[in-house]
Amino acid sequence: MGEPAEQMYATVDATVALLPAGKPRYLMGVGMPEDITAAVRSGVDLFDCVLPTRLGRNGWAFTEEGLLKVRNSRYAQDDLPLDPSCEGPCCRNYSRAYLRHCFNIEEMLGPRLLSMHNVFYYGKLMRRIRAAIRDGSLGAFAPWKDRRSP
């Protein structure tokens, strides 16, 4: 934790090579989509991290384009869903403007909806990673188009 990404990736590679074959490989506390993807490429099977809900509670949404900070003023009149490509309940029912409003008036629905959206995003991310493993494209898989982080 706290190391540069390349050092973390090298450590994961070295550690996974020492673990017994055929057993699940667990990595705790890694939560950015690109880090999860790199760890899967190294052979990690299981993850847990508070990042999706922590960022959701603080107004950040994971999208196919990268992270979106819903509190930004540019979303004040934005009727688009957080992520137009998302089929989740938050994106089907609430706009960026409404979610921003919830955060601005400190309505607890905002953090809850963004947390729910982020968990939904991670479920979709893992389904996409599993599909890339099945079709042999994991090496080229990118979790999002534009790397933006908080």
HELIX and SHEET records of a PDB file:
HELIX    1   1 ALA A    5  LEU A   18  1                                  14    
HELIX    2   2 PRO A   33  SER A   42  1                                  10    
HELIX    3   3 LEU A   51  ARG A   57  1                                   7    
HELIX    4   4 SER A   73  TYR A   75  5                                   3    
HELIX    5   5 PRO A   89  ASN A   93  1                                   5    
HELIX    6   6 ARG A   96  ASN A  104  1                                   9    
HELIX    7   7 LEU A  109  ASP A  135  1                                  27    
HELIX    8   8 LEU A  138  ALA A  140  5                                   3    
SHEET    1   A 2 TYR A  26  MET A  28  0                                        
SHEET    2   A 2 LEU A  46  ASP A  48  1                                        
SHEET    1   B 2 TRP A  60  THR A  63  0                                        
SHEET    2   B 2 GLY A  66  LYS A  69 -1                                        
END                                                                             
